[in-house]
Every structure is written in structure tokens, then in C-alpha cells.
Amino acid sequence: MAATSEGTALDTRQHELDLPSASTRVPSILGELSAEFFGTFILILFGVGVVAQVVAGGIGNHDSIAWGWGLGVMLGIFAAGKISGAHLNPAVTLSLAVLSGFPWRKVVPYSIAQLAGAFAAALVVRWNYTEAIAKIDPDHTIKSQGIFSTLPGNGVGPIGEAGALRDQIIGTAILVFLVFAITDARNAAPLANLTPLIVGLLVLGIGIAWGTDAGYAINPARDLGPRLAQFVTGYHGAFRDQYHHLYFWVPIVGPLVGGVLGGALYKYGLARFLPEPDTAQGF
């Protein structure tokens, strides 16, 4: 009986640590929103910061950008995971609500907190790199717009809105499918303290393999928050792409659709074949 009780306690603790999770972490919604704000803030500090360093400072390349975003995700999850589950992404939050029982009443507040964190962090990056950006692009044009927000074909490739939308749906579907797989306790999930590292490596992999068509935003808050920050700091074309078309909606709609699609593919195409927790066996 003692062994059974100990096993149940371990299962409960593991469930509380799984990231992301549909379960409530703390009694206060304020704590959860604070965690989502600061987790996303950290993500954007490293992600947008590394792009600014490469574009404005001339230090680094695409590989350092991919690593910067991966590390930003990892560190943001480490900071916020215990309190809110560290969604850090409205596409993840929406997918959990649609498919995993996350409370619908929290979807909008979580998304606003994530957007606010991204906006605030982008302002910090914009402020810190003011001189470097002014040197390479004093008129704040499309030349440096990609520091903060994504563009079709990264501003130079032969990709339009349709191709970028397709890319964002696919990229976010990959992200959420694998986040669900990585955090599913029935699927030999990594220990909770390793989950941020694994998810960070996942984002690194997406950056390495899926960055050509639309800059792998795969997160509406990641793109819209910095886009708003650049708009209020002098980038009057922030919502348009290199073709002068309104583009801001693509990295919002694409990830929201792709996230639910990826989560559904995992839930109905793979997870239903997994054993229940009491019969699951490790590799």
C-alpha cells in the first residue's frame, strides 16, 4: 500500500511539472499571467536581440539566430514553467484549450500577457540597439524591419502571403505536435527539468530547417509584439511586407491554425495508441 501511495504521489508531482499543462499551477491568475509575461519577455530578449546583433551589429549569422531563439525558448520556459506551464505562445495556449482541457477563460488573458511581454522586450532591444540600427538604416525601412518582425522570404525571397501562410501553418503544426509529444507523460516524456532544454532544441531545429519562407515566427505574440514595438518607434511600414502588402496577419493566423492542426494530429493520430499512465513502460 505504501508503494502504491508513493507511486501516486510521484505521478501527481510529475503531472504538476509537465510543460505545458492544462492544470492550474497557482491559485492566483495574476501569478500565471506574470509568468507568461516574463517568460515571453525573456524569449524575445534573446530572440530579437540575436537578430539585432546579426543585422545591425554584423556579428553572427543564421546559425547564431537559430541558437538564440532556441536558448530564449529554453530560458523562458525555465523561468515561467512552474507557475503557468510556460506556454509563451498564443498558438500553444489555444491548442491546449481546444484539445487538452485548458480553461477557455484563460486563453485571452494568457495571450495578452504573452503579447505584452513580447512588446516590452522588443522595446528594450530597440532602445539598446538604437545607434547600431540608425547607422545601417537611419530611415527605419524594410532594410532593418526583419530585426523585429518576420517577412515573406525574409524580405528577399520570392515568397508571397500565400506561401508564407502555408509555411506558418506547417511550422507551427510541427512545433505543437512535438511539444505535445515531448510533454506527454505516457510517451516516455523527459524529466520535467529537461523539458525546457528539449523544447528549446525543437525550436532550434525548426529554425534550422524551416526558416526560409517566413522566418519561422510560429508564435503570434513573438511577431505581433515586436511589430507593435517597431511601429511606435519609427517603423511606419511595420505592418507591411516588401511588396507593400498588409502582412501582419499571416504570422498570427498561420500559427493559430497550425497549432490546433498539429495538436489534433498528435492527439488523434498518435496519442490514442499510447498506453494509459499506469501501464506505460519506458524505452
Backbone as a ProteinNet text record, in pm:
[ID]
protein_1_A
[PRIMARY]
MAATSEGTALDTRQHELDLPSASTRVPSILGELSAEFFGTFILILFGVGVVAQVVAGGIGNHDSIAWGWGLGVMLGIFAAGKISGAHLNPAVTLSLAVLSGFPWRKVVPYSIAQLAGAFAAALVVRWNYTEAIAKIDPDHTIKSQGIFSTLPGNGVGPIGEAGALRDQIIGTAILVFLVFAITDARNAAPLANLTPLIVGLLVLGIGIAWGTDAGYAINPARDLGPRLAQFVTGYHGAFRDQYHHLYFWVPIVGPLVGGVLGGALYKYGLARFLPEPDTAQGF
[TERTIARY]
84.3	0	87.2	197.8	287.6	349.2	385.6	445.2	346.5	219.9	117	98.1	95.6	80	197.5	319.3	437.9	434.7	390.9	381.4	280.2	166.4	64.5	117	190.4	247.1	346.1	428.3	524.5	453.6	347.1	269.7	210.3	159.4	99.4	202	321.8	426.4	471.9	482.4	522.8	419.2	290	183.9	191.1	223.6	232.5	348.3	451.5	569.6	566.1	475.1	468.5	446.3	515.4	508.4	474	379.7	280.5	174.7	92.7	-7.3	-140.7	-246.8	-380.8	-421.2	-342.7	-379.2	-343.8	-416.6	-389.4	-264.1	-170.9	-45	-52.3	-112.5	-119	-260.7	-304.1	-441.1	-467	-363.4	-383.2	-360.7	-457.1	-440.5	-333.4	-316.7	-213.9	-75.3	-51.6	77	100.6	-2.2	11.1	37.6	-33.7	-14	124.3	168.9	303.4	407.6	388.4	482.4	482.8	364.2	358.4	423.2	403.2	465.7	617.6	672.4	817.2	881.7	812.3	866.7	879.6	775.7	780.7	879.3	888.9	985.5	1127.5	1160.8	1293.9	1313.9	1213.2	1221.6	1256.4	1188.8	1209.6	1341.1	1382.6	1512.8	1623.7	1621.8	1725.9	1699.2	1572.2	1540.7	1558	1489.7	1502.6	1641.6	1697.1	1830	1935.4	1929.8	2030.3	2013.1	1889.3	1869.5	1924.8	1902.6	1957.2	2109.5	2170.3	2316	2369.1	2300.6	2345.2	2321.8	2201.1	2164.8	2229.5	2217.7	2267.7	2414.6	2457.5	2594.3	2691.9	2638.8	2726.2	2799.6	2749.6	2812.8	2722.7	2770.8	2693.8	2630.4	2546.2	2482.5	2352.1	2297.6	2170.4	2180.9	2294.2	2309.2	2299.3	2363	2354	2212.1	2139.5	1999.2	1916.9	1935.5	1860.7	1891.7	2017.7	2055.4	1999.5	2000.6	1948	1800.9	1723.1	1581	1559.9	1637.7	1623.8	1656.6	1764.8	1802.9	1700.1	1645.4	1543.3	1420.4	1377.1	1262.9	1295.6	1413.5	1453.2	1453	1514.9	1525.8	1390.6	1305.4	1171.2	1089.3	1103	1030.2	1084.2	1216.3	1273.5	1219.5	1205.4	1160.5	1013.7	929	783.8	714.4	783.1	715.3	646.3	705.8	648	517	502.2	385	271	300.5	193.5	196.4	302.9	319.3	400.6	430.7	516.3	469.6	348.3	301.5	384.3	395.6	476.3	432.8	316	275.1	123.6	48.9	-96.3	-139.3	-56.5	-91	-88.9	4.8	10.2	-108.2	-136.4	-248.5	-380.5	-403.3	-526.7	-534.8	-426.6	-425.3	-457.9	-404.1	-434	-580.6	-639.1	-780.8	-868.9	-835.1	-915.7	-903.4	-783	-754.8	-720.2	-688.8	-634.8	-697.1	-810.7	-882.2	-833.7	-744.5	-703.3	-824.3	-845.6	-967.2	-977.5	-1090.2	-1109.7	-1106.3	-1146	-1149.1	-1009.2	-906	-768.4	-699.8	-762.4	-695.2	-661	-759.2	-734.5	-638.2	-657.7	-559.7	-417.3	-400.3	-266.8	-208.8	-289.4	-240.7	-201.2	-279.8	-246.8	-116.7	-98.7	24.7	145	129.9	238.6	270.4	166.5	186.3	254.2	211.8	271	417.5	450	589.2	676.4	623.5	698.2	716.9	612.9	619.8	724	719.4	811.5	956	979.9	1116.2	1168.5	1082.7	1124.3	1160.1	1088.7	1123.5	1262.8	1294.4	1427.2	1535.1	1512.8	1609.1	1620.2	1507	1506.2	1585.7	1567.7	1638.3	1788.4	1822.9	1964.5	2040.9	1974.6	2041.9	2011.4	1968.7	1931.3	2040.7	2161.7	2271	2308.9	2316.7	2356.3	2252.8	2124.5	2019.2	2021.5	2039.2	2042.9	2157.9	2267.9	2382.8	2354.7	2289.4	2266.2	2137	2042.3	1912.3	1851.3	1904	1858.2	1712.6	1654.6	1514.1	1418.6	1469.8	1388.3	1295.7	1355.9	1284.1	1280.8	1240.1	1233.6	1370.2	1475.9	1612	1639.7	1586.2	1608.8	1480.2	1370.8	1243.3	1245.6	1319.9	1325.8	1393.1	1454.2	1508.6	1397.5	1282.3	1174.5	1062.3	1024	910.6	948.8	871.2	903.8	848.1	904.6	863.7	861	780.1	782.1	918.7	973.2	1104.8	1211.9	1188.7	1281.8	1311.9	1214.4	1228	1297.3	1352.3	1426.9	1385.2	1329.6	1294.9	1168.5	1148.4	1030.7	906.7	869.4	756.5	652	524.7	415.1	338.9	225.7	147	97.7	54.3	1.8	110	229.1	338.3	381.1	382.7	420	314.9	187.7	80.8	92.9	115.8	137.2	252.4	362.4	481.2	452.4	378.1	349	255.6	163	75.2	157	243.4	324.7	421.9	493.7	593.7	534.9	418.1	357.4	294.5	245.8	194.9	307.2	424.5	539.9	570	573	603	507	377.1	279.2	269.1	275	275.1	385.6	505.8	619.6	618.1	566.4	550.5	454.6	344.4	250.4	318.2	396.3	463.3	568.4	645.4	752.9	698.7	583.5	529.4	423.7	399.3	300.2	366.1	321.2	382.4	370.4	271.9	255.5	355.9	421.5	508	655.6	691	828.1	881.7	804.3	842.7	972.6	1054.7	1177.2	1143.1	1238.5	1217.9	1182.7	1100.4	1048.6	1158.9	1271.6	1377	1454.3	1430.5	1491.2	1397.8	1269.4	1172.4	1205.5	1242.8	1278	1392.1	1491.8	1604.1	1557.2	1473.3	1426.7	1341	1251.9	1167.1	1252.8	1354.8	1446.8	1517.9	1559.7	1623.8	1525.4	1398.2	1294.4	1284.5	1280.9	1273.3	1400.5	1515	1639.5	1627.9	1574.3	1558.5	1465.8	1355.9	1264.2	1333.5	1413.3	1486.4	1586.4	1649.3	1747.2	1680.2	1562.9	1500.4	1385.1	1323.2	1200.5	1206.1	1320.1	1333.2	1329.5	1320.2	1335.9	1213	1095.8	976.9	914.4	928.9	859.9	929.4	1054.2	1128.3	1085.8	1012.9	965.6	918.7	820.4	759.5	695.8	611.2	542	485.4	453.1	407.8	350.4	218.3	159.8	215.6	240.2	293.1	435.4	514.6	652.4	661.8	564.8	570.1	496.2	374.7	294	349.3	397.3	451.9	567.7	672.8	781.8	738.4	640.8	591.9	528.4	451.7	393.6	503.2	605.8	715.3	788.7	812.7	883.5	794.7	663.8	573.1	574.4	572.3	567.7	704.6	808.2	942.4	997.2	906.3	950.8	940.8	901.4	887	742.9	715.8	578.4	526.9	615.1	572.6	572.9	566.9	584	482.3	362.6	257.9	255.5	347.2	350.9	480.2	478.1	596.3	671.4	767	848.9	770	652	564.8	464.3	472.7	380.4	240.7	229.4	102.2	90.9	-31.4	-52.9	-18.5	77	129.3	116.1	91.7	99.1	8.7	-101.1	-197.1	-144.9	-49.9	-2	61.3	157.5	214.9	125.4	1.9	-98.2	-189.9	-250.1	-346.4	-277.7	-164.1	-94.7	-61.1	4.2	33.9	-89.4	-194.7	-315	-377	-383.6	-437.4	-343.5	-214.9	-118	-105.3	-114.3	-103.2	-214.3	-337.7	-450.5	-438.1	-394.3	-376.4	-271.7	-156.3	-51.5	-94	-162.8	-211	-312.3	-400.5	-500.7	-435	-333.7	-262	-198.3	-142.2	-82.7	-190.1	-294.4	-395.9	-469	-508.8	-591.3	-512.1	-389.7	-311.7	-207.1	-170.1	-63.2	-97.6	-141.5	-161.7	-266.7	-364.3	-470.6	-420.4	-301.2	-244.2	-148.6	-123.9	-33	-103.7	-27.2	-88.1	-124.7	-216	-252.6	-135.5	-131.9	-15.4	20.1	-80.2	-48.5	11.6	3.4	61	174.1	205	310	445.8	527.1	660.4	762.4	878.2	986.2	1051.6	1137.6	1206.7	1307.9
-120.8	0	125	119.8	234.2	260.6	153	168.3	231.1	188.8	245.4	393.8	431.7	572.8	655.5	598	670.2	689	583.6	594.6	698.2	702	801.8	941.9	960.2	1092	1134.2	1037.3	1068.3	1105.8	1030.9	1062	1201	1236.7	1368.4	1478.4	1459	1560	1573.8	1459.3	1466.3	1542.4	1516.8	1586.8	1735.9	1774.7	1916.7	1984.4	1905.1	1962.8	1955.2	1874.5	1862	1998.2	2024.8	2153.2	2130.5	2202.3	2283.4	2194.7	2249.3	2169.4	2240.7	2163	2219.5	2243.9	2195	2207.1	2344.5	2386.1	2512.8	2499.7	2594.2	2586.1	2657.5	2772.7	2852.6	2905.3	2937	2986.1	3119	3199.6	3334	3340.5	3390.7	3412.7	3518.2	3609.6	3712.1	3649.7	3547.7	3478.8	3413.1	3349.6	3283.6	3384.9	3496.2	3598.3	3662.9	3682.1	3735.4	3640.1	3511	3412.2	3414.3	3422.9	3427.6	3554.9	3666.1	3792	3780.2	3738.7	3736.6	3623.6	3511.6	3404.6	3447.2	3513.4	3562.7	3678.1	3760.4	3869.9	3815.1	3710.7	3650.3	3590.9	3521.5	3464	3570.2	3683.2	3787.9	3861.6	3879	3941.5	3869.5	3737.6	3660.7	3647.1	3624.3	3603.1	3727.2	3835.2	3959.3	4018.7	3999	4050.8	3991.6	3861.5	3799.3	3844.1	3865.4	3914.2	4055.7	4138.5	4274.4	4271	4180.7	4171.6	4131.6	4037.7	3992.5	4100.8	4157.7	4252.6	4388.9	4441.8	4577	4579.1	4474.6	4473.1	4398.1	4319	4242.4	4128.9	4084.5	3976.4	3853.6	3744.3	3621.7	3597.4	3494.3	3452.2	3379.8	3310.5	3241.1	3138.2	3070.1	2969.1	3030.6	3146	3209.9	3258.1	3299.5	3337.6	3217.8	3104.4	2984	2942.7	2948	2914	3016.1	3143.9	3246.1	3224.3	3193.6	3168.5	3042.2	2937.1	2813.5	2833.4	2906.3	2933.8	3024.6	3119.8	3206.5	3128.9	3034.9	2950	2868.3	2806.6	2724.8	2806.2	2922.7	3004.3	3060.7	3096.9	3143.6	3035.4	2911.2	2800.5	2773.4	2775.1	2756.9	2861.6	2986.2	3093.6	3079.9	3041.8	3050.1	2916.6	2805.9	2677.5	2633.3	2654.9	2606.6	2676.8	2800.7	2879.8	2865.5	2881	2886.1	2771.8	2693.5	2594.8	2647.1	2777.7	2840.5	2811.4	2855.9	2845	2936.8	3064.3	3166.1	3188.2	3141.5	3139.3	3122	3217.6	3201.5	3078.2	3034.6	2914.2	2791.1	2786.1	2675.9	2685.3	2804.9	2823.1	2782.1	2828.2	2792.1	2642	2580.8	2436.3	2357.9	2401.6	2334.2	2349.7	2466.1	2486.7	2399.1	2390.6	2312.5	2163.3	2118.2	1975	1913	1995.8	1937.1	1991.4	2056.8	2096	2221.1	2296.6	2422.7	2516.4	2586.2	2667.6	2777.4	2781.6	2882	3024.3	3040.6	3175.7	3234.7	3149	3197	3221.1	3183.5	3192.4	3337.5	3425.8	3566.6	3632.1	3616.3	3675.2	3625	3495.5	3441.6	3505.1	3514	3567.8	3714.5	3790.2	3931.6	3944.1	3860.8	3864.6	3830.4	3731.7	3693	3807.5	3867.9	3980.3	4096.6	4126.7	4236.1	4209.7	4086.2	4051.7	4066.6	4024	4037.5	4183.5	4263.2	4405.9	4475.8	4449.3	4514.5	4475.7	4348	4303.7	4364.2	4373.6	4433.1	4579.7	4649.3	4789.2	4798.7	4704.8	4704.7	4683.4	4586	4560.2	4682.3	4741	4859	4972.8	4994.2	5100	5072.2	4949.6	4916.2	4922.4	4888.4	4886.3	5011.4	5118	5240.5	5289	5303.1	5359	5265.3	5135.7	5040.4	5035.6	5038.7	5037	5166.2	5278.4	5406.9	5413.4	5347.8	5350.1	5275.6	5158.2	5079.5	5118.3	5178.7	5210.8	5332	5451.2	5571.1	5605.7	5561.8	5592.5	5484.9	5380.9	5273.1	5212.5	5150.7	5094.3	4942	4883	4738	4674.2	4752.6	4700.1	4640.6	4703.8	4653.5	4607.5	4607.2	4568.4	4424.4	4339.3	4198.9	4171.6	4271.2	4253.4	4218.4	4281.2	4269.2	4176.4	4181.8	4102.8	4028.1	3927.4	3842.2	3899.4	3851.9	3893.6	3771.3	3772.8	3659.9	3649.5	3529.3	3510.3	3590	3625.3	3706.8	3839.7	3889	4019.6	4019.1	3903.8	3898.6	3782.6	3677.9	3559.9	3578.7	3494.9	3505.7	3440.9	3481.4	3422.8	3530	3495.9	3587.9	3548.9	3615.2	3589	3444.8	3390.1	3253.2	3153.6	3170.2	3079.5	3092.9	3215.6	3237.6	3180.6	3194.4	3138.5	2986.6	2925.5	2779.3	2739.5	2813.9	2785.2	2795.5	2898.6	2917.3	2810.8	2765.2	2655.4	2528.9	2496.8	2375	2385.2	2497.9	2512	2504.9	2569	2566.5	2431.4	2363.5	2227.4	2135.4	2150.5	2071.9	2104.2	2232.6	2275.2	2214.4	2232.8	2189.4	2037	1970.5	1823.8	1771.6	1824.6	1773.8	1822.5	1941.8	1984.9	1891.4	1856.6	1762.2	1627.1	1581.5	1452.5	1456	1563	1575	1582.7	1644	1667.2	1566.1	1467.4	1363.9	1258.7	1247.4	1154.3	1010.1	979.6	842.5	807.4	909.7	890.1	899.5	841.2	844.1	986.6	1079.1	1219.7	1237.6	1335.4	1362	1413.1	1402.8	1461.3	1608.7	1659.9	1795.8	1899.4	1878.6	1978.3	1973.3	1869.8	1862.1	1911.1	1922.9	1962.1	2096.6	2200.5	2327	2311.6	2231.6	2209	2142.5	2039.9	1967.5	2056.7	2136.1	2225.8	2334.5	2382.2	2478	2420	2293.7	2227.4	2207.5	2184.4	2173.9	2303.4	2417	2546.1	2570.7	2530.7	2539	2459.5	2337.4	2255.1	2316.8	2376.3	2442.7	2560.5	2634.5	2746.7	2703.1	2590	2538.8	2487.6	2426.9	2358.3	2433	2528.9	2591.2	2743.4	2803.4	2947.1	3026.5	2959.9	3030.2	3108.9	3048.3	3108	3221.1	3216.6	3318.3	3348.4	3307.5	3343.7	3271.8	3163.7	3078.5	3157	3245.9	3313.6	3209.9	3122.8	3013.6	3055.7	3183.4	3236.1	3375.7	3393.2	3525.2	3635.2	3606.1	3707.8	3744.6	3647	3672.1	3770.5	3765.7	3853.9	3984.5	3977.8	4098.7	4192.8	4140	4226.2	4311.9	4251	4331.2	4419.2	4375.4	4457.2	4585.7	4574	4693.2	4783.3	4721.3	4799.6	4878.1	4815.8	4888.5	4996.9	4972.7	5072.8	5199.6	5183.5	5301.1	5367.2	5306.5	5366.3	5404.3	5430.3	5490	5407.3	5280.7	5196.4	5206.8	5304.2	5328.6	5221.1	5143.1	5033.4	4899.3	4900.3	4777.4	4669.6	4708.2	4608.9	4557.8	4609.1	4569.9	4495	4422.5	4347.4	4423	4357.2	4422.4	4452.9	4393.2	4421.4	4531.2	4587.4	4690.6	4635.5	4504.2	4441.6	4430.5	4441.3	4416.1	4270.2	4251.5	4116.3	4070.5	4161.7	4129.6	4013.8	3990.9	3888	3746.6	3732.6	3598.7	3525.8	3588.7	3518.5	3517.5	3561.8	3544.8	3428.1	3435.4	3333.2	3199.2	3201.4	3076.9	2995.3	3053	2976.2	2928.2	3010.1	2966.1	2844.4	2847.2	2732	2612.8	2637.8	2528.9	2464.6	2544.6	2488	2389	2426.8	2336	2212.6	2233.5	2119.9	2022.6	2075.6	1989	1915.9	1987.9	1924.2	1814.6	1839.1	1738.4	1615.9	1638	1525.4	1438	1501.5	1422.1	1349.4	1422.7	1364.1	1249	1268	1166.5	1070.9	1110	1023.4	941.3	981.4	910.5	881.8	984	968.4	863.2	844.7	748.1	604.7	582.7	448.3	423.8	527.8	512.4	442	368.2	304.8	408.2	370.9	458.9	470.9	577.7	600.4	483.5	409	300.4	178.2	172.3	58.1	99.5	232.4	279.9	226.3	187.4	137.2	227.6	244.6	322.6	248.1	319.1	254.7	152
0	0	0	77.7	82.8	-52.3	-121.9	-254.7	-350.6	-339.8	-426.7	-399.2	-271.5	-235.4	-284.1	-270.5	-316.2	-466.8	-538.7	-684.4	-726.7	-653.9	-686	-663	-553.1	-524.2	-631.4	-677.1	-783.2	-911.8	-945.1	-1065.5	-1056.7	-936.2	-918	-935.6	-875.3	-888.2	-1032.9	-1103.4	-1243.5	-1325.4	-1298.1	-1371.1	-1346.7	-1221.8	-1190.2	-1261.9	-1298.8	-1362.2	-1514.2	-1570.7	-1715.8	-1779.5	-1890.3	-1959.8	-2105.5	-2162.7	-2092.1	-2029.4	-1946.2	-1877.9	-1874.8	-1880.9	-1871.3	-1726.4	-1632.6	-1491.9	-1436.8	-1333.6	-1268.6	-1183.4	-1195.5	-1122.8	-988.6	-983	-860.7	-847.5	-724.2	-706.4	-776.7	-796.1	-848	-998.1	-1070.8	-1214.4	-1238.5	-1144	-1158.1	-1166.5	-1085.9	-1090.3	-1224.6	-1279.3	-1408.8	-1519.6	-1515.8	-1619.2	-1606.5	-1483	-1462.5	-1520.1	-1499.2	-1552.7	-1704.6	-1765.6	-1912.2	-1966	-1895.2	-1936.5	-1932.9	-1819.1	-1804.9	-1884.5	-1896.9	-1980.5	-2124.9	-2177.2	-2314.8	-2327.9	-2223.9	-2221.6	-2239.8	-2166.6	-2177.6	-2316.4	-2367.6	-2501.7	-2605.1	-2601.6	-2701.1	-2678.3	-2553.5	-2528.9	-2604.1	-2597.8	-2665.3	-2814.3	-2852.8	-2993.7	-3078.8	-3042.2	-3117.6	-3096.5	-2976.5	-2950.1	-3041.7	-3064.6	-3151.2	-3295.2	-3340.7	-3477.2	-3490.7	-3389	-3391.8	-3398.3	-3323.4	-3324.1	-3460.8	-3526.5	-3658.5	-3763.7	-3766.3	-3871.9	-3849.8	-3729.7	-3703.8	-3662.2	-3592.4	-3542.8	-3630.5	-3724.2	-3813	-3745.2	-3631.6	-3556.3	-3562.2	-3619.1	-3624.5	-3759.9	-3766.6	-3891	-3859.5	-3960	-3937.5	-3826.3	-3815.5	-3710.8	-3572	-3552.9	-3421.7	-3393.6	-3498.4	-3480.3	-3434.3	-3500.2	-3462.9	-3318.9	-3281.5	-3144.1	-3044.9	-3080.7	-2991.5	-2960.4	-3063.8	-3041.3	-2958.9	-2988.3	-2911	-2764.6	-2737.9	-2599.6	-2531.5	-2606.2	-2549.2	-2505.5	-2588.4	-2551.8	-2427.4	-2426.8	-2312.5	-2183.4	-2184.7	-2064.2	-2022	-2119.1	-2085.8	-2017.3	-2063.5	-2000.9	-1861.4	-1846.1	-1712.5	-1615.3	-1660.7	-1572.9	-1534.2	-1630.2	-1609.1	-1589.7	-1618.9	-1626.5	-1499.8	-1385.3	-1260.2	-1227	-1272.5	-1234.5	-1334.5	-1463.3	-1563.5	-1664	-1664.1	-1769.5	-1885.3	-1883.6	-1984.8	-2126.9	-2157.4	-2295.7	-2386	-2347.4	-2416.9	-2560.8	-2596.8	-2737.1	-2743.6	-2798.4	-2808.1	-2886.9	-2981.4	-3057.6	-2967.7	-2873.6	-2778	-2682.3	-2632.3	-2540.7	-2605.9	-2729.1	-2799.4	-2823	-2861.6	-2887.8	-2761	-2647.4	-2521	-2482.8	-2513.1	-2482.7	-2571.5	-2698.6	-2792.8	-2766.1	-2729.8	-2731.1	-2596.4	-2496.3	-2373.8	-2246.1	-2255.8	-2135.4	-2066.5	-2129.1	-2068.5	-2062.8	-1951.5	-1937	-2043.1	-2111.3	-2216.4	-2161.3	-2036	-1978.4	-1964.9	-1972.4	-1957.6	-2091.5	-2201.4	-2331.2	-2366.4	-2356.3	-2390.2	-2291	-2158.5	-2065.7	-2087	-2107.9	-2134.3	-2260.5	-2365	-2492.2	-2478.3	-2402.7	-2380.6	-2302	-2199.7	-2121.3	-2207.9	-2294.7	-2385.4	-2481.9	-2537	-2628.9	-2558.2	-2435.2	-2360.2	-2329.5	-2294.3	-2268	-2391.3	-2505.2	-2630.8	-2668.2	-2650.3	-2681	-2594.3	-2464.3	-2371.7	-2400.8	-2426.7	-2454.5	-2584.1	-2685.1	-2811.7	-2794.2	-2707	-2678.8	-2616.1	-2528.6	-2467.5	-2573.4	-2662.5	-2769.9	-2861.4	-2894.6	-2983.1	-2920.5	-2792.2	-2720.5	-2716.7	-2683.2	-2668	-2800	-2909.2	-3040.2	-3123.3	-3056.8	-3127.9	-3221.2	-3171.4	-3252.5	-3366.4	-3339	-3442.9	-3554.8	-3518.4	-3619.9	-3701	-3632.8	-3703	-3802.5	-3773.2	-3862.8	-3992.8	-3983	-4104.3	-4175.5	-4102.3	-4161.2	-4091.2	-4115.9	-4042.7	-4066.2	-4177.8	-4207	-4157.6	-4094.1	-4037.5	-4144	-4241.3	-4354.8	-4346.7	-4457	-4467.1	-4447.6	-4465.6	-4454.7	-4317	-4213.1	-4077	-4008.7	-4080.3	-4020.2	-3970.8	-4042.5	-4005.3	-3872.3	-3812.1	-3677.1	-3580.1	-3598.5	-3501.5	-3545.6	-3670.5	-3717.4	-3844.1	-3875.8	-3989.9	-4119.9	-4229.4	-4363.1	-4453.9	-4558.3	-4652	-4719.1	-4718.8	-4777.5	-4707.4	-4579.6	-4502	-4570	-4645.9	-4709	-4843.1	-4882	-5008.8	-5098.8	-5041.7	-5119.7	-5200.8	-5302.7	-5390.9	-5330.7	-5210.6	-5138.3	-5114.8	-5139.7	-5113.3	-4988.7	-4966.3	-4846.2	-4839.3	-4951.4	-4951.4	-4913.3	-4970.4	-4937.4	-4792.7	-4742.4	-4603.3	-4508	-4543.7	-4461.1	-4454.9	-4568.5	-4572.6	-4480.9	-4491	-4411.6	-4263.1	-4221.2	-4079.7	-4025.3	-4107.7	-4065.6	-4043.9	-4139.3	-4128	-4010.7	-4001.1	-3896.4	-3757.1	-3736.8	-3603.6	-3575	-3678	-3658.3	-3610.2	-3668.3	-3622.2	-3476.5	-3444.4	-3307.8	-3207.5	-3228.5	-3128.6	-3124.6	-3239.1	-3240.1	-3148.6	-3164.2	-3088.2	-2943.6	-2917.5	-2778.1	-2705.2	-2769.3	-2708.4	-2684.6	-2782.1	-2768.7	-2657.5	-2653.1	-2554.2	-2412.2	-2394.6	-2260.6	-2219.6	-2301.7	-2269.5	-2181	-2055.2	-1960.4	-2006.1	-2090.4	-2140.1	-2249	-2301.3	-2417.9	-2378.7	-2263.2	-2213.9	-2212.7	-2155.4	-2151.2	-2074.6	-2112.3	-2036.2	-1897.3	-1805.9	-1674	-1689.5	-1597.8	-1612.7	-1625	-1554.6	-1561.5	-1693.2	-1773.9	-1906.7	-2016.3	-1984.8	-2086.8	-2150.6	-2075	-2140.5	-2240.4	-2206	-2297.6	-2425.6	-2412.9	-2530.9	-2620	-2559	-2638.8	-2704.4	-2632.9	-2693.4	-2814.3	-2804.2	-2918.2	-3032.7	-2998.2	-3101.1	-3180.4	-3111.7	-3180.9	-3261.2	-3208.2	-3284.4	-3413.7	-3404.3	-3523.8	-3625.9	-3579.5	-3672.2	-3739.5	-3662	-3720.1	-3825.2	-3803.2	-3899.4	-4025.4	-4010.5	-4124	-4188.9	-4117	-4166.5	-4158	-4187.8	-4174.2	-4302.7	-4418.2	-4545.5	-4587.8	-4579.6	-4640.6	-4560.4	-4426.8	-4347	-4215.1	-4198.3	-4078.4	-3951.8	-3963.6	-3853.1	-3730.5	-3750.8	-3635	-3542.3	-3597.6	-3527.5	-3391.2	-3376.3	-3248.4	-3272	-3261.8	-3287.2	-3197.2	-3069.2	-2978.4	-3015	-3055.5	-3093.3	-3209.1	-3301	-3417.1	-3393.9	-3340.6	-3327.3	-3220.8	-3108.2	-3003.9	-3053.3	-3109.7	-3165.7	-3283	-3360	-3471.7	-3419.3	-3311.7	-3249.4	-3191.7	-3132.6	-3074.9	-3183	-3297.3	-3402.5	-3463.4	-3468.1	-3522.6	-3437.7	-3305.2	-3218.4	-3203.7	-3261.1	-3252.1	-3389.5	-3484.1	-3609.1	-3734.5	-3723.5	-3842.8	-3892.9	-3977	-4020.6	-4116.3	-4172.7	-4259.9	-4190.8	-4058.5	-3981.1	-4014.3	-4055	-4078	-4222	-4304.3	-4445.4	-4476.9	-4587.2	-4629	-4738	-4798.2	-4901.2	-5028	-5041.3	-5156.2	-5124.9	-5004.1	-4954.2	-4930.2	-4912.5	-4878.6	-4726.6	-4674.5	-4532.9	-4503.1	-4416.2	-4393.3	-4248.5	-4155.6	-4013.5	-3973.6	-4048.5	-4011.6	-4037.6	-4129.4	-4166.2	-4048.2	-3974.2	-3859.5	-3735.6	-3751.5	-3645.9	-3681.6	-3798.7	-3841.5	-3865.4	-3935.6	-3966.4	-3843	-3741	-3620.8	-3544.6	-3537.9	-3466.7	-3533.4	-3665.9	-3739.7	-3727.9	-3750.2	-3747.4	-3611.3	-3505	-3372	-3341.5	-3371.5	-3348.2	-3438	-3561.3	-3652.2	-3598.1	-3555.5	-3503.3	-3377.3	-3286.9	-3165.9	-3195.2	-3293.4	-3330	-3393.9	-3476.3	-3537.2	-3430.5	-3327.4	-3220.3	-3140	-3099.2	-3011.8	-3078.3	-3204.9	-3270.5	-3358.9	-3395	-3481.4	-3410.6	-3287.1	-3217.2	-3071.6	-2999.5	-2855.1	-2822.1	-2907.5	-2876	-2876.2	-2931.5	-2932.9	-2816.5	-2734.8	-2622.1	-2506.5	-2424.7	-2307.5	-2203.3	-2116.5	-2006.9	-1909.3	-1827.6	-1740.9	-1651	-1600.4	-1507.7	-1576.8	-1712.7	-1784.8	-1874.9	-1880.2	-1970.3	-1924.5	-2019.6	-1993.6	-2061.4	-1998.2	-2058.4	-2172.4	-2246.1	-2358.4	-2305.6
[MASK]
+++++++++++++++++++++++++++++++++++++++++++++++++++++++++++++++++++++++++++++++++++++++++++++++++++++++++++++++++++++++++++++++++++++++++++++++++++++++++++++++++++++++++++++++++++++++++++++++++++++++++++++++++++++++++++++++++++++++++++++++++++++++++++++++++++++++++++++++++++++++++++

